[in-house]
Amino acid sequence: MGDCGLRVGEVLDVEPQHISRMTDGRHYELEVVGRKDTTGGFVDGKQRETWLPVDVEATINRYV
């Protein structure tokens, strides 16, 4: 999951519904919700999206 830019505490929170196909139709992105917020402006943490390699997407869906 290091290829996706995930923090250690985010790895176990990944779920298939957080994965979406990018507009080019060939790549994926992963929505990371409720995590690190250094600004203090978000009650449940900030939301961000990160690139997800195709082979990692396949692995996640294989083991769900």
C-alpha positions as a Python dict, from the first residue, in 0.01 Angstrom:
ca = {
    (1, 'M'): (0, 0, 0),
    (2, 'G'): (306, 221, 15),
    (3, 'D'): (273, 265, -363),
    (4, 'C'): (-57, 443, -296),
    (5, 'G'): (77, 696, -48),
    (6, 'L'): (-121, 557, 242),
    (7, 'R'): (-21, 620, 599),
    (8, 'V'): (20, 324, 834),
    (9, 'G'): (-310, 395, 1012),
    (10, 'E'): (-502, 410, 683),
    (11, 'V'): (-414, 68, 541),
    (12, 'L'): (-668, -132, 742),
    (13, 'D'): (-949, 111, 660),
    (14, 'V'): (-939, 49, 283),
    (15, 'E'): (-1269, -85, 149),
    (16, 'P'): (-1374, -166, -209),
    (17, 'Q'): (-1632, 115, -209),
    (18, 'H'): (-1345, 364, -168),
    (19, 'I'): (-1207, 266, -510),
    (20, 'S'): (-1317, 440, -827),
    (21, 'R'): (-1201, 436, -1187),
    (22, 'M'): (-1041, 759, -1307),
    (23, 'T'): (-1183, 952, -1601),
    (24, 'D'): (-927, 803, -1841),
    (25, 'G'): (-1091, 462, -1783),
    (26, 'R'): (-757, 286, -1729),
    (27, 'H'): (-647, 390, -1382),
    (28, 'Y'): (-795, 390, -1033),
    (29, 'E'): (-802, 622, -737),
    (30, 'L'): (-860, 552, -372),
    (31, 'E'): (-1062, 778, -145),
    (32, 'V'): (-913, 804, 203),
    (33, 'V'): (-1160, 942, 457),
    (34, 'G'): (-1153, 1044, 819),
    (35, 'R'): (-780, 1070, 863),
    (36, 'K'): (-503, 1312, 951),
    (37, 'D'): (-615, 1673, 983),
    (38, 'T'): (-337, 1910, 1080),
    (39, 'T'): (-562, 2215, 1043),
    (40, 'G'): (-820, 2109, 1301),
    (41, 'G'): (-1095, 2225, 1067),
    (42, 'F'): (-1260, 1886, 1007),
    (43, 'V'): (-1464, 1702, 1269),
    (44, 'D'): (-1406, 1350, 1129),
    (45, 'G'): (-1071, 1416, 961),
    (46, 'K'): (-984, 1522, 612),
    (47, 'Q'): (-1076, 1339, 294),
    (48, 'R'): (-826, 1291, 12),
    (49, 'E'): (-783, 1086, -301),
    (50, 'T'): (-470, 902, -402),
    (51, 'W'): (-362, 712, -711),
    (52, 'L'): (-415, 335, -694),
    (53, 'P'): (-207, 102, -916),
    (54, 'V'): (-412, -147, -1119),
    (55, 'D'): (-241, -448, -958),
    (56, 'V'): (-319, -318, -607),
    (57, 'E'): (-685, -265, -705),
    (58, 'A'): (-701, -625, -829),
    (59, 'T'): (-544, -753, -507),
    (60, 'I'): (-790, -563, -288),
    (61, 'N'): (-1087, -701, -479),
    (62, 'R'): (-944, -1053, -481),
    (63, 'Y'): (-917, -1068, -102),
    (64, 'V'): (-1244, -898, -10),
}
